[in-house]
Amino acid sequence: MSKKAPRAALKLHMKKNTNIRIGKNADLMAQLNLLVVLHRLAEESRVKAFEEKSATIKVHHVRAVAKKLLKSTRG
């Protein structure tokens, strides 16, 4: 993943709510958080594919893991 999200676009979206103070590098922290989530999703999908004895990660592996991760974060 060589392309990064443009910092200006991230800052624009983050500053839409003007009553919240945002630090200098908050956009970078948001980008790093996204990368961590994607890495976790990829690892969990790989494990799911391995459990099903599949050589490749398929869409249904990613969807199943994403549903599980969303349920675990919502409480």
mmCIF file of the N, C-alpha and C atoms, coordinates in Angstrom:
data_MODEL
# 
_entry.id   MODEL 
# 
loop_
_atom_site.group_PDB 
_atom_site.id 
_atom_site.type_symbol 
_atom_site.label_atom_id 
_atom_site.label_alt_id 
_atom_site.label_comp_id 
_atom_site.label_asym_id 
_atom_site.label_entity_id 
_atom_site.label_seq_id 
_atom_site.pdbx_PDB_ins_code 
_atom_site.Cartn_x 
_atom_site.Cartn_y 
_atom_site.Cartn_z 
_atom_site.occupancy 
_atom_site.B_iso_or_equiv 
_atom_site.pdbx_formal_charge 
_atom_site.auth_seq_id 
_atom_site.auth_comp_id 
_atom_site.auth_asym_id 
_atom_site.auth_atom_id 
_atom_site.pdbx_PDB_model_num 
ATOM 1   N N  . MET A 1 1  ? 0.849   -1.175  0.000  1.00 0.00 ? 1  MET A N  1 
ATOM 2   C CA . MET A 1 1  ? 0.000   0.000   0.000  1.00 0.00 ? 1  MET A CA 1 
ATOM 3   C C  . MET A 1 1  ? 0.894   1.236   0.000  1.00 0.00 ? 1  MET A C  1 
ATOM 4   N N  . SER A 1 2  ? 1.242   1.684   -1.154 1.00 0.00 ? 2  SER A N  1 
ATOM 5   C CA . SER A 1 2  ? 2.180   2.789   -1.256 1.00 0.00 ? 2  SER A CA 1 
ATOM 6   C C  . SER A 1 2  ? 1.495   4.152   -1.246 1.00 0.00 ? 2  SER A C  1 
ATOM 7   N N  . LYS A 1 3  ? 0.234   4.219   -1.609 1.00 0.00 ? 3  LYS A N  1 
ATOM 8   C CA . LYS A 1 3  ? -0.441  5.508   -1.652 1.00 0.00 ? 3  LYS A CA 1 
ATOM 9   C C  . LYS A 1 3  ? -1.050  5.836   -0.291 1.00 0.00 ? 3  LYS A C  1 
ATOM 10  N N  . LYS A 1 4  ? -0.912  7.098   0.090  1.00 0.00 ? 4  LYS A N  1 
ATOM 11  C CA . LYS A 1 4  ? -1.466  7.568   1.346  1.00 0.00 ? 4  LYS A CA 1 
ATOM 12  C C  . LYS A 1 4  ? -2.657  8.467   1.045  1.00 0.00 ? 4  LYS A C  1 
ATOM 13  N N  . ALA A 1 5  ? -3.524  8.592   2.017  1.00 0.00 ? 5  ALA A N  1 
ATOM 14  C CA . ALA A 1 5  ? -4.622  9.541   1.873  1.00 0.00 ? 5  ALA A CA 1 
ATOM 15  C C  . ALA A 1 5  ? -4.042  10.951  1.953  1.00 0.00 ? 5  ALA A C  1 
ATOM 16  N N  . PRO A 1 6  ? -4.528  11.870  1.147  1.00 0.00 ? 6  PRO A N  1 
ATOM 17  C CA . PRO A 1 6  ? -4.001  13.233  1.200  1.00 0.00 ? 6  PRO A CA 1 
ATOM 18  C C  . PRO A 1 6  ? -4.299  13.876  2.557  1.00 0.00 ? 6  PRO A C  1 
ATOM 19  N N  . ARG A 1 7  ? -3.284  14.467  3.148  1.00 0.00 ? 7  ARG A N  1 
ATOM 20  C CA . ARG A 1 7  ? -3.431  15.039  4.485  1.00 0.00 ? 7  ARG A CA 1 
ATOM 21  C C  . ARG A 1 7  ? -4.459  16.167  4.503  1.00 0.00 ? 7  ARG A C  1 
ATOM 22  N N  . ALA A 1 8  ? -4.508  16.951  3.439  1.00 0.00 ? 8  ALA A N  1 
ATOM 23  C CA . ALA A 1 8  ? -5.445  18.076  3.401  1.00 0.00 ? 8  ALA A CA 1 
ATOM 24  C C  . ALA A 1 8  ? -6.888  17.580  3.455  1.00 0.00 ? 8  ALA A C  1 
ATOM 25  N N  . ALA A 1 9  ? -7.170  16.512  2.749  1.00 0.00 ? 9  ALA A N  1 
ATOM 26  C CA . ALA A 1 9  ? -8.534  15.969  2.747  1.00 0.00 ? 9  ALA A CA 1 
ATOM 27  C C  . ALA A 1 9  ? -8.899  15.422  4.121  1.00 0.00 ? 9  ALA A C  1 
ATOM 28  N N  . LEU A 1 10 ? -7.955  14.738  4.772  1.00 0.00 ? 10 LEU A N  1 
ATOM 29  C CA . LEU A 1 10 ? -8.222  14.225  6.112  1.00 0.00 ? 10 LEU A CA 1 
ATOM 30  C C  . LEU A 1 10 ? -8.476  15.360  7.091  1.00 0.00 ? 10 LEU A C  1 
ATOM 31  N N  . LYS A 1 11 ? -7.652  16.395  7.022  1.00 0.00 ? 11 LYS A N  1 
ATOM 32  C CA . LYS A 1 11 ? -7.830  17.528  7.931  1.00 0.00 ? 11 LYS A CA 1 
ATOM 33  C C  . LYS A 1 11 ? -9.168  18.206  7.696  1.00 0.00 ? 11 LYS A C  1 
ATOM 34  N N  . LEU A 1 12 ? -9.569  18.323  6.448  1.00 0.00 ? 12 LEU A N  1 
ATOM 35  C CA . LEU A 1 12 ? -10.845 18.949  6.125  1.00 0.00 ? 12 LEU A CA 1 
ATOM 36  C C  . LEU A 1 12 ? -12.001 18.178  6.761  1.00 0.00 ? 12 LEU A C  1 
ATOM 37  N N  . HIS A 1 13 ? -11.977 16.855  6.634  1.00 0.00 ? 13 HIS A N  1 
ATOM 38  C CA . HIS A 1 13 ? -13.045 16.045  7.219  1.00 0.00 ? 13 HIS A CA 1 
ATOM 39  C C  . HIS A 1 13 ? -13.019 16.092  8.740  1.00 0.00 ? 13 HIS A C  1 
ATOM 40  N N  . MET A 1 14 ? -11.844 16.159  9.313  1.00 0.00 ? 14 MET A N  1 
ATOM 41  C CA . MET A 1 14 ? -11.735 16.171  10.764 1.00 0.00 ? 14 MET A CA 1 
ATOM 42  C C  . MET A 1 14 ? -12.141 17.519  11.354 1.00 0.00 ? 14 MET A C  1 
ATOM 43  N N  . LYS A 1 15 ? -11.978 18.588  10.605 1.00 0.00 ? 15 LYS A N  1 
ATOM 44  C CA . LYS A 1 15 ? -12.286 19.922  11.113 1.00 0.00 ? 15 LYS A CA 1 
ATOM 45  C C  . LYS A 1 15 ? -13.713 20.370  10.815 1.00 0.00 ? 15 LYS A C  1 
ATOM 46  N N  . LYS A 1 16 ? -14.533 19.517  10.216 1.00 0.00 ? 16 LYS A N  1 
ATOM 47  C CA . LYS A 1 16 ? -15.913 19.902  9.917  1.00 0.00 ? 16 LYS A CA 1 
ATOM 48  C C  . LYS A 1 16 ? -16.662 20.271  11.192 1.00 0.00 ? 16 LYS A C  1 
ATOM 49  N N  . ASN A 1 17 ? -16.398 19.558  12.271 1.00 0.00 ? 17 ASN A N  1 
ATOM 50  C CA . ASN A 1 17 ? -17.004 19.869  13.557 1.00 0.00 ? 17 ASN A CA 1 
ATOM 51  C C  . ASN A 1 17 ? -16.067 20.846  14.264 1.00 0.00 ? 17 ASN A C  1 
ATOM 52  N N  . THR A 1 18 ? -16.370 22.138  14.217 1.00 0.00 ? 18 THR A N  1 
ATOM 53  C CA . THR A 1 18 ? -15.429 23.170  14.640 1.00 0.00 ? 18 THR A CA 1 
ATOM 54  C C  . THR A 1 18 ? -15.280 23.296  16.148 1.00 0.00 ? 18 THR A C  1 
ATOM 55  N N  . ASN A 1 19 ? -16.154 22.702  16.938 1.00 0.00 ? 19 ASN A N  1 
ATOM 56  C CA . ASN A 1 19 ? -16.035 22.875  18.376 1.00 0.00 ? 19 ASN A CA 1 
ATOM 57  C C  . ASN A 1 19 ? -15.091 21.861  19.023 1.00 0.00 ? 19 ASN A C  1 
ATOM 58  N N  . ILE A 1 20 ? -14.366 21.105  18.230 1.00 0.00 ? 20 ILE A N  1 
ATOM 59  C CA . ILE A 1 20 ? -13.415 20.130  18.744 1.00 0.00 ? 20 ILE A CA 1 
ATOM 60  C C  . ILE A 1 20 ? -12.007 20.581  18.363 1.00 0.00 ? 20 ILE A C  1 
ATOM 61  N N  . ARG A 1 21 ? -11.118 20.608  19.345 1.00 0.00 ? 21 ARG A N  1 
ATOM 62  C CA . ARG A 1 21 ? -9.722  20.960  19.070 1.00 0.00 ? 21 ARG A CA 1 
ATOM 63  C C  . ARG A 1 21 ? -9.003  19.734  18.527 1.00 0.00 ? 21 ARG A C  1 
ATOM 64  N N  . ILE A 1 22 ? -8.234  19.941  17.478 1.00 0.00 ? 22 ILE A N  1 
ATOM 65  C CA . ILE A 1 22 ? -7.521  18.849  16.830 1.00 0.00 ? 22 ILE A CA 1 
ATOM 66  C C  . ILE A 1 22 ? -6.035  19.182  16.833 1.00 0.00 ? 22 ILE A C  1 
ATOM 67  N N  . GLY A 1 23 ? -5.217  18.221  17.257 1.00 0.00 ? 23 GLY A N  1 
ATOM 68  C CA . GLY A 1 23 ? -3.777  18.416  17.301 1.00 0.00 ? 23 GLY A CA 1 
ATOM 69  C C  . GLY A 1 23 ? -3.160  18.470  15.911 1.00 0.00 ? 23 GLY A C  1 
ATOM 70  N N  . LYS A 1 24 ? -1.871  18.799  15.881 1.00 0.00 ? 24 LYS A N  1 
ATOM 71  C CA . LYS A 1 24 ? -1.156  18.948  14.611 1.00 0.00 ? 24 LYS A CA 1 
ATOM 72  C C  . LYS A 1 24 ? -1.188  17.685  13.766 1.00 0.00 ? 24 LYS A C  1 
ATOM 73  N N  . ASN A 1 25 ? -0.910  16.564  14.380 1.00 0.00 ? 25 ASN A N  1 
ATOM 74  C CA . ASN A 1 25 ? -0.747  15.320  13.632 1.00 0.00 ? 25 ASN A CA 1 
ATOM 75  C C  . ASN A 1 25 ? -1.917  14.360  13.807 1.00 0.00 ? 25 ASN A C  1 
ATOM 76  N N  . ALA A 1 26 ? -3.086  14.882  14.086 1.00 0.00 ? 26 ALA A N  1 
ATOM 77  C CA . ALA A 1 26 ? -4.256  14.024  14.266 1.00 0.00 ? 26 ALA A CA 1 
ATOM 78  C C  . ALA A 1 26 ? -4.604  13.268  12.984 1.00 0.00 ? 26 ALA A C  1 
ATOM 79  N N  . ASP A 1 27 ? -4.362  13.891  11.841 1.00 0.00 ? 27 ASP A N  1 
ATOM 80  C CA . ASP A 1 27 ? -4.635  13.215  10.577 1.00 0.00 ? 27 ASP A CA 1 
ATOM 81  C C  . ASP A 1 27 ? -3.709  12.019  10.387 1.00 0.00 ? 27 ASP A C  1 
ATOM 82  N N  . LEU A 1 28 ? -2.459  12.150  10.817 1.00 0.00 ? 28 LEU A N  1 
ATOM 83  C CA . LEU A 1 28 ? -1.534  11.024  10.724 1.00 0.00 ? 28 LEU A CA 1 
ATOM 84  C C  . LEU A 1 28 ? -1.937  9.901   11.676 1.00 0.00 ? 28 LEU A C  1 
ATOM 85  N N  . MET A 1 29 ? -2.418  10.274  12.841 1.00 0.00 ? 29 MET A N  1 
ATOM 86  C CA . MET A 1 29 ? -2.873  9.260   13.800 1.00 0.00 ? 29 MET A CA 1 
ATOM 87  C C  . MET A 1 29 ? -4.092  8.515   13.255 1.00 0.00 ? 29 MET A C  1 
ATOM 88  N N  . ALA A 1 30 ? -4.983  9.227   12.574 1.00 0.00 ? 30 ALA A N  1 
ATOM 89  C CA . ALA A 1 30 ? -6.145  8.584   11.964 1.00 0.00 ? 30 ALA A CA 1 
ATOM 90  C C  . ALA A 1 30 ? -5.702  7.624   10.869 1.00 0.00 ? 30 ALA A C  1 
ATOM 91  N N  . GLN A 1 31 ? -4.703  8.017   10.091 1.00 0.00 ? 31 GLN A N  1 
ATOM 92  C CA . GLN A 1 31 ? -4.202  7.157   9.026  1.00 0.00 ? 31 GLN A CA 1 
ATOM 93  C C  . GLN A 1 31 ? -3.519  5.910   9.604  1.00 0.00 ? 31 GLN A C  1 
ATOM 94  N N  . LEU A 1 32 ? -2.743  6.088   10.666 1.00 0.00 ? 32 LEU A N  1 
ATOM 95  C CA . LEU A 1 32 ? -2.106  4.942   11.316 1.00 0.00 ? 32 LEU A CA 1 
ATOM 96  C C  . LEU A 1 32 ? -3.138  4.000   11.915 1.00 0.00 ? 32 LEU A C  1 
ATOM 97  N N  . ASN A 1 33 ? -4.189  4.564   12.492 1.00 0.00 ? 33 ASN A N  1 
ATOM 98  C CA . ASN A 1 33 ? -5.259  3.745   13.051 1.00 0.00 ? 33 ASN A CA 1 
ATOM 99  C C  . ASN A 1 33 ? -5.920  2.913   11.961 1.00 0.00 ? 33 ASN A C  1 
ATOM 100 N N  . LEU A 1 34 ? -6.153  3.512   10.804 1.00 0.00 ? 34 LEU A N  1 
ATOM 101 C CA . LEU A 1 34 ? -6.733  2.786   9.673  1.00 0.00 ? 34 LEU A CA 1 
ATOM 102 C C  . LEU A 1 34 ? -5.829  1.641   9.235  1.00 0.00 ? 34 LEU A C  1 
ATOM 103 N N  . LEU A 1 35 ? -4.523  1.891   9.171  1.00 0.00 ? 35 LEU A N  1 
ATOM 104 C CA . LEU A 1 35 ? -3.585  0.845   8.785  1.00 0.00 ? 35 LEU A CA 1 
ATOM 105 C C  . LEU A 1 35 ? -3.576  -0.309  9.780  1.00 0.00 ? 35 LEU A C  1 
ATOM 106 N N  . VAL A 1 36 ? -3.683  0.008   11.063 1.00 0.00 ? 36 VAL A N  1 
ATOM 107 C CA . VAL A 1 36 ? -3.718  -1.042  12.086 1.00 0.00 ? 36 VAL A CA 1 
ATOM 108 C C  . VAL A 1 36 ? -4.987  -1.884  11.936 1.00 0.00 ? 36 VAL A C  1 
ATOM 109 N N  . VAL A 1 37 ? -6.107  -1.234  11.687 1.00 0.00 ? 37 VAL A N  1 
ATOM 110 C CA . VAL A 1 37 ? -7.371  -1.955  11.502 1.00 0.00 ? 37 VAL A CA 1 
ATOM 111 C C  . VAL A 1 37 ? -7.297  -2.848  10.268 1.00 0.00 ? 37 VAL A C  1 
ATOM 112 N N  . LEU A 1 38 ? -6.762  -2.325  9.172  1.00 0.00 ? 38 LEU A N  1 
ATOM 113 C CA . LEU A 1 38 ? -6.639  -3.132  7.949  1.00 0.00 ? 38 LEU A CA 1 
ATOM 114 C C  . LEU A 1 38 ? -5.694  -4.312  8.144  1.00 0.00 ? 38 LEU A C  1 
ATOM 115 N N  . HIS A 1 39 ? -4.623  -4.100  8.879  1.00 0.00 ? 39 HIS A N  1 
ATOM 116 C CA . HIS A 1 39 ? -3.678  -5.189  9.147  1.00 0.00 ? 39 HIS A CA 1 
ATOM 117 C C  . HIS A 1 39 ? -4.345  -6.278  9.981  1.00 0.00 ? 39 HIS A C  1 
ATOM 118 N N  . ARG A 1 40 ? -5.094  -5.867  10.996 1.00 0.00 ? 40 ARG A N  1 
ATOM 119 C CA . ARG A 1 40 ? -5.808  -6.838  11.830 1.00 0.00 ? 40 ARG A CA 1 
ATOM 120 C C  . ARG A 1 40 ? -6.837  -7.610  11.010 1.00 0.00 ? 40 ARG A C  1 
ATOM 121 N N  . LEU A 1 41 ? -7.553  -6.908  10.148 1.00 0.00 ? 41 LEU A N  1 
ATOM 122 C CA . LEU A 1 41 ? -8.544  -7.551  9.292  1.00 0.00 ? 41 LEU A CA 1 
ATOM 123 C C  . LEU A 1 41 ? -7.885  -8.568  8.359  1.00 0.00 ? 41 LEU A C  1 
ATOM 124 N N  . ALA A 1 42 ? -6.738  -8.212  7.803  1.00 0.00 ? 42 ALA A N  1 
ATOM 125 C CA . ALA A 1 42 ? -6.025  -9.124  6.910  1.00 0.00 ? 42 ALA A CA 1 
ATOM 126 C C  . ALA A 1 42 ? -5.541  -10.365 7.656  1.00 0.00 ? 42 ALA A C  1 
ATOM 127 N N  . GLU A 1 43 ? -5.009  -10.176 8.862  1.00 0.00 ? 43 GLU A N  1 
ATOM 128 C CA . GLU A 1 43 ? -4.525  -11.317 9.649  1.00 0.00 ? 43 GLU A CA 1 
ATOM 129 C C  . GLU A 1 43 ? -5.668  -12.256 10.031 1.00 0.00 ? 43 GLU A C  1 
ATOM 130 N N  . GLU A 1 44 ? -6.759  -11.676 10.491 1.00 0.00 ? 44 GLU A N  1 
ATOM 131 C CA . GLU A 1 44 ? -7.916  -12.492 10.893 1.00 0.00 ? 44 GLU A CA 1 
ATOM 132 C C  . GLU A 1 44 ? -8.508  -13.219 9.691  1.00 0.00 ? 44 GLU A C  1 
ATOM 133 N N  . SER A 1 45 ? -8.525  -12.559 8.537  1.00 0.00 ? 45 SER A N  1 
ATOM 134 C CA . SER A 1 45 ? -9.046  -13.191 7.322  1.00 0.00 ? 45 SER A CA 1 
ATOM 135 C C  . SER A 1 45 ? -8.151  -14.343 6.885  1.00 0.00 ? 45 SER A C  1 
ATOM 136 N N  . ARG A 1 46 ? -6.857  -14.178 7.047  1.00 0.00 ? 46 ARG A N  1 
ATOM 137 C CA . ARG A 1 46 ? -5.916  -15.246 6.713  1.00 0.00 ? 46 ARG A CA 1 
ATOM 138 C C  . ARG A 1 46 ? -6.152  -16.458 7.606  1.00 0.00 ? 46 ARG A C  1 
ATOM 139 N N  . VAL A 1 47 ? -6.380  -16.219 8.889  1.00 0.00 ? 47 VAL A N  1 
ATOM 140 C CA . VAL A 1 47 ? -6.652  -17.313 9.822  1.00 0.00 ? 47 VAL A CA 1 
ATOM 141 C C  . VAL A 1 47 ? -7.953  -18.012 9.447  1.00 0.00 ? 47 VAL A C  1 
ATOM 142 N N  . LYS A 1 48 ? -8.972  -17.230 9.108  1.00 0.00 ? 48 LYS A N  1 
ATOM 143 C CA . LYS A 1 48 ? -10.268 -17.799 8.719  1.00 0.00 ? 48 LYS A CA 1 
ATOM 144 C C  . LYS A 1 48 ? -10.121 -18.667 7.463  1.00 0.00 ? 48 LYS A C  1 
ATOM 145 N N  . ALA A 1 49 ? -9.364  -18.199 6.490  1.00 0.00 ? 49 ALA A N  1 
ATOM 146 C CA . ALA A 1 49 ? -9.146  -18.961 5.270  1.00 0.00 ? 49 ALA A CA 1 
ATOM 147 C C  . ALA A 1 49 ? -8.373  -20.245 5.580  1.00 0.00 ? 49 ALA A C  1 
ATOM 148 N N  . PHE A 1 50 ? -7.412  -20.152 6.473  1.00 0.00 ? 50 PHE A N  1 
ATOM 149 C CA . PHE A 1 50 ? -6.634  -21.329 6.852  1.00 0.00 ? 50 PHE A CA 1 
ATOM 150 C C  . PHE A 1 50 ? -7.511  -22.366 7.554  1.00 0.00 ? 50 PHE A C  1 
ATOM 151 N N  . GLU A 1 51 ? -8.430  -21.887 8.401  1.00 0.00 ? 51 GLU A N  1 
ATOM 152 C CA . GLU A 1 51 ? -9.359  -22.794 9.093  1.00 0.00 ? 51 GLU A CA 1 
ATOM 153 C C  . GLU A 1 51 ? -10.235 -23.551 8.106  1.00 0.00 ? 51 GLU A C  1 
ATOM 154 N N  . GLU A 1 52 ? -10.602 -22.899 7.023  1.00 0.00 ? 52 GLU A N  1 
ATOM 155 C CA . GLU A 1 52 ? -11.444 -23.528 6.009  1.00 0.00 ? 52 GLU A CA 1 
ATOM 156 C C  . GLU A 1 52 ? -10.621 -24.254 4.951  1.00 0.00 ? 52 GLU A C  1 
ATOM 157 N N  . LYS A 1 53 ? -9.334  -24.384 5.189  1.00 0.00 ? 53 LYS A N  1 
ATOM 158 C CA . LYS A 1 53 ? -8.413  -25.083 4.277  1.00 0.00 ? 53 LYS A CA 1 
ATOM 159 C C  . LYS A 1 53 ? -8.417  -24.478 2.871  1.00 0.00 ? 53 LYS A C  1 
ATOM 160 N N  . SER A 1 54 ? -8.478  -23.162 2.829  1.00 0.00 ? 54 SER A N  1 
ATOM 161 C CA . SER A 1 54 ? -8.451  -22.446 1.565  1.00 0.00 ? 54 SER A CA 1 
ATOM 162 C C  . SER A 1 54 ? -7.066  -21.849 1.368  1.00 0.00 ? 54 SER A C  1 
ATOM 163 N N  . ALA A 1 55 ? -6.558  -21.936 0.158  1.00 0.00 ? 55 ALA A N  1 
ATOM 164 C CA . ALA A 1 55 ? -5.224  -21.416 -0.132 1.00 0.00 ? 55 ALA A CA 1 
ATOM 165 C C  . ALA A 1 55 ? -5.221  -19.895 -0.288 1.00 0.00 ? 55 ALA A C  1 
ATOM 166 N N  . THR A 1 56 ? -6.372  -19.316 -0.630 1.00 0.00 ? 56 THR A N  1 
ATOM 167 C CA . THR A 1 56 ? -6.445  -17.871 -0.834 1.00 0.00 ? 56 THR A CA 1 
ATOM 168 C C  . THR A 1 56 ? -7.513  -17.274 0.071  1.00 0.00 ? 56 THR A C  1 
ATOM 169 N N  . ILE A 1 57 ? -7.321  -16.013 0.387  1.00 0.00 ? 57 ILE A N  1 
ATOM 170 C CA . ILE A 1 57 ? -8.311  -15.268 1.167  1.00 0.00 ? 57 ILE A CA 1 
ATOM 171 C C  . ILE A 1 57 ? -9.378  -14.799 0.196  1.00 0.00 ? 57 ILE A C  1 
ATOM 172 N N  . LYS A 1 58 ? -10.607 -15.203 0.440  1.00 0.00 ? 58 LYS A N  1 
ATOM 173 C CA . LYS A 1 58 ? -11.716 -14.832 -0.444 1.00 0.00 ? 58 LYS A CA 1 
ATOM 174 C C  . LYS A 1 58 ? -12.603 -13.802 0.237  1.00 0.00 ? 58 LYS A C  1 
ATOM 175 N N  . VAL A 1 59 ? -13.510 -13.250 -0.528 1.00 0.00 ? 59 VAL A N  1 
ATOM 176 C CA . VAL A 1 59 ? -14.379 -12.177 -0.043 1.00 0.00 ? 59 VAL A CA 1 
ATOM 177 C C  . VAL A 1 59 ? -15.179 -12.621 1.177  1.00 0.00 ? 59 VAL A C  1 
ATOM 178 N N  . HIS A 1 60 ? -15.685 -13.843 1.158  1.00 0.00 ? 60 HIS A N  1 
ATOM 179 C CA . HIS A 1 60 ? -16.517 -14.269 2.283  1.00 0.00 ? 60 HIS A CA 1 
ATOM 180 C C  . HIS A 1 60 ? -15.702 -14.424 3.563  1.00 0.00 ? 60 HIS A C  1 
ATOM 181 N N  . HIS A 1 61 ? -14.398 -14.663 3.470  1.00 0.00 ? 61 HIS A N  1 
ATOM 182 C CA . HIS A 1 61 ? -13.548 -14.696 4.658  1.00 0.00 ? 61 HIS A CA 1 
ATOM 183 C C  . HIS A 1 61 ? -13.454 -13.304 5.283  1.00 0.00 ? 61 HIS A C  1 
ATOM 184 N N  . VAL A 1 62 ? -13.229 -12.318 4.430  1.00 0.00 ? 62 VAL A N  1 
ATOM 185 C CA . VAL A 1 62 ? -13.094 -10.942 4.914  1.00 0.00 ? 62 VAL A CA 1 
ATOM 186 C C  . VAL A 1 62 ? -14.410 -10.452 5.510  1.00 0.00 ? 62 VAL A C  1 
ATOM 187 N N  . ARG A 1 63 ? -15.512 -10.740 4.845  1.00 0.00 ? 63 ARG A N  1 
ATOM 188 C CA . ARG A 1 63 ? -16.822 -10.297 5.349  1.00 0.00 ? 63 ARG A CA 1 
ATOM 189 C C  . ARG A 1 63 ? -17.148 -10.934 6.690  1.00 0.00 ? 63 ARG A C  1 
ATOM 190 N N  . ALA A 1 64 ? -16.864 -12.217 6.831  1.00 0.00 ? 64 ALA A N  1 
ATOM 191 C CA . ALA A 1 64 ? -17.152 -12.903 8.094  1.00 0.00 ? 64 ALA A CA 1 
ATOM 192 C C  . ALA A 1 64 ? -16.337 -12.308 9.239  1.00 0.00 ? 64 ALA A C  1 
ATOM 193 N N  . VAL A 1 65 ? -15.078 -12.048 8.972  1.00 0.00 ? 65 VAL A N  1 
ATOM 194 C CA . VAL A 1 65 ? -14.214 -11.475 10.004 1.00 0.00 ? 65 VAL A CA 1 
ATOM 195 C C  . VAL A 1 65 ? -14.625 -10.044 10.316 1.00 0.00 ? 65 VAL A C  1 
ATOM 196 N N  . ALA A 1 66 ? -14.983 -9.266  9.297  1.00 0.00 ? 66 ALA A N  1 
ATOM 197 C CA . ALA A 1 66 ? -15.394 -7.878  9.512  1.00 0.00 ? 66 ALA A CA 1 
ATOM 198 C C  . ALA A 1 66 ? -16.650 -7.817  10.376 1.00 0.00 ? 66 ALA A C  1 
ATOM 199 N N  . LYS A 1 67 ? -17.595 -8.710  10.127 1.00 0.00 ? 67 LYS A N  1 
ATOM 200 C CA . LYS A 1 67 ? -18.810 -8.753  10.962 1.00 0.00 ? 67 LYS A CA 1 
ATOM 201 C C  . LYS A 1 67 ? -18.463 -9.074  12.399 1.00 0.00 ? 67 LYS A C  1 
ATOM 202 N N  . LYS A 1 68 ? -17.552 -10.038 12.586 1.00 0.00 ? 68 LYS A N  1 
ATOM 203 C CA . LYS A 1 68 ? -17.148 -10.430 13.928 1.00 0.00 ? 68 LYS A CA 1 
ATOM 204 C C  . LYS A 1 68 ? -16.444 -9.277  14.642 1.00 0.00 ? 68 LYS A C  1 
ATOM 205 N N  . LEU A 1 69 ? -15.565 -8.568  13.929 1.00 0.00 ? 69 LEU A N  1 
ATOM 206 C CA . LEU A 1 69 ? -14.848 -7.451  14.524 1.00 0.00 ? 69 LEU A CA 1 
ATOM 207 C C  . LEU A 1 69 ? -15.785 -6.296  14.883 1.00 0.00 ? 69 LEU A C  1 
ATOM 208 N N  . LEU A 1 70 ? -16.770 -6.041  14.022 1.00 0.00 ? 70 LEU A N  1 
ATOM 209 C CA . LEU A 1 70 ? -17.725 -4.978  14.314 1.00 0.00 ? 70 LEU A CA 1 
ATOM 210 C C  . LEU A 1 70 ? -18.571 -5.305  15.536 1.00 0.00 ? 70 LEU A C  1 
ATOM 211 N N  . LYS A 1 71 ? -18.976 -6.561  15.657 1.00 0.00 ? 71 LYS A N  1 
ATOM 212 C CA . LYS A 1 71 ? -19.761 -6.959  16.827 1.00 0.00 ? 71 LYS A CA 1 
ATOM 213 C C  . LYS A 1 71 ? -18.947 -6.844  18.107 1.00 0.00 ? 71 LYS A C  1 
ATOM 214 N N  . SER A 1 72 ? -17.664 -7.168  18.044 1.00 0.00 ? 72 SER A N  1 
ATOM 215 C CA . SER A 1 72 ? -16.833 -7.122  19.239 1.00 0.00 ? 72 SER A CA 1 
ATOM 216 C C  . SER A 1 72 ? -16.530 -5.683  19.664 1.00 0.00 ? 72 SER A C  1 
ATOM 217 N N  . THR A 1 73 ? -16.503 -4.732  18.735 1.00 0.00 ? 73 THR A N  1 
ATOM 218 C CA . THR A 1 73 ? -16.214 -3.340  19.097 1.00 0.00 ? 73 THR A CA 1 
ATOM 219 C C  . THR A 1 73 ? -17.462 -2.603  19.581 1.00 0.00 ? 73 THR A C  1 
ATOM 220 N N  . ARG A 1 74 ? -18.617 -3.053  19.166 1.00 0.00 ? 74 ARG A N  1 
ATOM 221 C CA . ARG A 1 74 ? -19.854 -2.373  19.601 1.00 0.00 ? 74 ARG A CA 1 
ATOM 222 C C  . ARG A 1 74 ? -20.271 -2.759  20.997 1.00 0.00 ? 74 ARG A C  1 
ATOM 223 N N  . GLY A 1 75 ? -19.796 -3.850  21.499 1.00 0.00 ? 75 GLY A N  1 
ATOM 224 C CA . GLY A 1 75 ? -20.112 -4.227  22.878 1.00 0.00 ? 75 GLY A CA 1 
ATOM 225 C C  . GLY A 1 75 ? -20.982 -5.346  22.943 1.00 0.00 ? 75 GLY A C  1 
# 
